[in-house]
Amino acid sequence: MNVNLSNNRLVSDKQLAPLVNVSVQFLRDDRRGERTIPFIRIGRCIRYDIAMVNKALDGMVEGGQPRKRGKRGT
């Protein structure tokens, strides 16, 4: 991982929660469980890289355009 502080913004769970519209508790539970939101541990501090979080969230998108209705196999 390259550290370039001019391009990367590290934020705490309290700062990230309102940005992604989840609770701080959700982020804490996610760190202990599924680990779907990437984080960085610096000693005892937990920080989130905004760019990494955005990339992870982009990969979680579900749905999209509805299927075309009609005969199957055509």
One Martini backbone bead per residue (centre of mass of N, CA, C, O) as a GRO file, in nm:
protein
   74
    1MET     BB    1   0.094   0.037   0.025
    2ASN     BB    2   0.049   0.362  -0.054
    3VAL     BB    3   0.154   0.672   0.093
    4ASN     BB    4  -0.062   0.958   0.008
    5LEU     BB    5  -0.190   1.225   0.171
    6SER     BB    6  -0.292   1.405  -0.069
    7ASN     BB    7  -0.497   1.161  -0.178
    8ASN     BB    8  -0.555   1.063   0.109
    9ARG     BB    9  -0.834   0.989   0.333
   10LEU     BB   10  -0.849   0.965   0.677
   11VAL     BB   11  -1.102   0.813   0.884
   12SER     BB   12  -1.325   0.769   1.111
   13ASP     BB   13  -1.610   0.620   1.213
   14LYS     BB   14  -1.752   0.891   1.285
   15GLN     BB   15  -1.698   1.018   0.997
   16LEU     BB   16  -1.812   0.789   0.805
   17ALA     BB   17  -2.105   0.723   0.874
   18PRO     BB   18  -2.250   0.978   0.739
   19LEU     BB   19  -2.133   0.930   0.448
   20VAL     BB   20  -2.283   0.619   0.436
   21ASN     BB   21  -2.543   0.590   0.615
   22VAL     BB   22  -2.438   0.482   0.902
   23SER     BB   23  -2.348   0.342   1.183
   24VAL     BB   24  -2.103   0.300   1.404
   25GLN     BB   25  -2.189   0.015   1.489
   26PHE     BB   26  -2.179  -0.111   1.211
   27LEU     BB   27  -1.873  -0.075   1.168
   28ARG     BB   28  -1.788  -0.238   1.417
   29ASP     BB   29  -1.930  -0.502   1.340
   30ASP     BB   30  -1.786  -0.537   1.065
   31ARG     BB   31  -1.498  -0.573   1.180
   32ARG     BB   32  -1.589  -0.844   1.343
   33GLY     BB   33  -1.706  -0.976   1.084
   34GLU     BB   34  -1.730  -0.946   0.750
   35ARG     BB   35  -1.555  -0.714   0.624
   36THR     BB   36  -1.670  -0.503   0.388
   37ILE     BB   37  -1.516  -0.265   0.520
   38PRO     BB   38  -1.235  -0.112   0.479
   39PHE     BB   39  -0.940  -0.103   0.698
   40ILE     BB   40  -0.712   0.069   0.924
   41ARG     BB   41  -0.447  -0.019   1.141
   42ILE     BB   42  -0.314   0.206   1.402
   43GLY     BB   43  -0.272   0.027   1.626
   44ARG     BB   44  -0.569   0.123   1.792
   45CYS     BB   45  -0.643   0.259   1.536
   46ILE     BB   46  -0.916   0.341   1.321
   47ARG     BB   47  -0.918   0.361   0.961
   48TYR     BB   48  -1.049   0.522   0.665
   49ASP     BB   49  -1.036   0.497   0.320
   50ILE     BB   50  -1.221   0.654   0.099
   51ALA     BB   51  -1.137   0.509  -0.165
   52MET     BB   52  -1.175   0.216  -0.058
   53VAL     BB   53  -1.471   0.242   0.019
   54ASN     BB   54  -1.582   0.318  -0.259
   55LYS     BB   55  -1.487   0.059  -0.401
   56ALA     BB   56  -1.645  -0.138  -0.223
   57LEU     BB   57  -1.929  -0.017  -0.277
   58ASP     BB   58  -1.928  -0.060  -0.585
   59GLY     BB   59  -1.916  -0.385  -0.546
   60MET     BB   60  -2.224  -0.388  -0.397
   61VAL     BB   61  -2.394  -0.357  -0.630
   62GLU     BB   62  -2.738  -0.401  -0.699
   63GLY     BB   63  -2.882  -0.457  -0.979
   64GLY     BB   64  -3.068  -0.262  -1.226
   65GLN     BB   65  -3.168  -0.369  -1.499
   66PRO     BB   66  -3.428  -0.505  -1.618
   67ARG     BB   67  -3.566  -0.755  -1.745
   68LYS     BB   68  -3.672  -0.891  -2.023
   69ARG     BB   69  -3.974  -0.942  -2.158
   70GLY     BB   70  -4.072  -1.270  -2.266
   71LYS     BB   71  -3.956  -1.498  -2.446
   72ARG     BB   72  -3.783  -1.771  -2.420
   73GLY     BB   73  -3.495  -1.792  -2.621
   74THR     BB   74  -3.490  -1.488  -2.787
   0.00000   0.00000   0.00000
